[in-house]
Amino acid sequence: MASLGSDMLDAFVRSILINRNNRLAAPIY
């Protein structure tokens, strides 16, 4: 139930981290 919101938050945080570390973007996905 709460996993949906957590997933969206996690994706949002990962998006920001990827933008800050473009070099590590490939291995994440």
BATOR-238192 format. One record per atom (N, C-alpha, C): residue number from 0; x, y, z. Coordinates in nm, 3 decimals, padded with zeros to 5 digits. Layout:
N
[NUM; [X; Y; Z]] ...
REM end
This chain:
29
[0; [00.084; -00.120; 00.000]] [0; [00.000; 00.000; 00.000]] [0; [00.087; 00.125; 00.000]] [1; [00.173; 00.133; 00.100]] [1; [00.263; 00.248; 00.109]] [1; [00.379; 00.235; 00.010]] [2; [00.391; 00.115; -00.048]] [2; [00.502; 00.090; -00.141]] [2; [00.489; 00.177; -00.265]] [3; [00.365; 00.207; -00.306]] [3; [00.345; 00.289; -00.425]] [3; [00.405; 00.427; -00.406]] [4; [00.371; 00.493; -00.296]] [4; [00.426; 00.625; -00.268]] [4; [00.576; 00.619; -00.249]] [5; [00.621; 00.511; -00.183]] [5; [00.764; 00.495; -00.161]] [5; [00.836; 00.479; -00.294]] [6; [00.774; 00.404; -00.385]] [6; [00.833; 00.384; -00.518]] [6; [00.847; 00.516; -00.591]] [7; [00.744; 00.599; -00.585]] [7; [00.748; 00.727; -00.654]] [7; [00.855; 00.817; -00.594]] [8; [00.866; 00.814; -00.462]] [8; [00.968; 00.894; -00.395]] [8; [01.107; 00.845; -00.433]] [9; [01.122; 00.713; -00.434]] [9; [01.251; 00.653; -00.468]] [9; [01.291; 00.690; -00.610]] [10; [01.195; 00.684; -00.701]] [10; [01.223; 00.718; -00.841]] [10; [01.261; 00.865; -00.852]] [11; [01.195; 00.950; -00.775]] [11; [01.223; 01.093; -00.778]] [11; [01.365; 01.121; -00.728]] [12; [01.400; 01.057; -00.616]] [12; [01.533; 01.075; -00.559]] [12; [01.639; 01.022; -00.656]] [13; [01.613; 00.906; -00.715]] [13; [01.709; 00.848; -00.809]] [13; [01.727; 00.939; -00.929]] [14; [01.617; 01.000; -00.975]] [14; [01.626; 01.091; -01.090]] [14; [01.720; 01.208; -01.058]] [15; [01.708; 01.261; -00.937]] [15; [01.794; 01.373; -00.896]] [15; [01.939; 01.326; -00.886]] [16; [01.958; 01.207; -00.827]] [16; [02.095; 01.156; -00.811]] [16; [02.157; 01.131; -00.948]] [17; [02.076; 01.081; -01.042]] [17; [02.127; 01.055; -01.177]] [17; [02.167; 01.187; -01.243]] [18; [02.088; 01.291; -01.223]] [18; [02.120; 01.421; -01.282]] [18; [02.249; 01.476; -01.225]] [19; [02.274; 01.445; -01.097]] [19; [02.396; 01.496; -01.033]] [19; [02.515; 01.409; -01.070]] [20; [02.490; 01.279; -01.094]] [20; [02.599; 01.187; -01.127]] [20; [02.566; 01.114; -01.258]] [21; [02.577; 01.185; -01.369]] [21; [02.545; 01.126; -01.499]] [21; [02.632; 01.005; -01.529]] [22; [02.751; 01.001; -01.472]] [22; [02.843; 00.890; -01.499]] [22; [02.790; 00.759; -01.440]] [23; [02.710; 00.769; -01.332]] [23; [02.659; 00.649; -01.266]] [23; [02.515; 00.619; -01.308]] [24; [02.465; 00.694; -01.404]] [24; [02.326; 00.677; -01.444]] [24; [02.303; 00.541; -01.513]] [25; [02.396; 00.499; -01.595]] [25; [02.378; 00.375; -01.671]] [25; [02.362; 00.251; -01.582]] [26; [02.450; 00.227; -01.486]] [26; [02.440; 00.107; -01.403]] [26; [02.311; 00.100; -01.320]] [27; [02.252; 00.214; -01.285]] [27; [02.131; 00.215; -01.201]] [27; [02.016; 00.149; -01.275]] [28; [02.004; 00.181; -01.403]] [28; [01.896; 00.120; -01.479]] [28; [01.956; 00.016; -01.572]] 
REM end
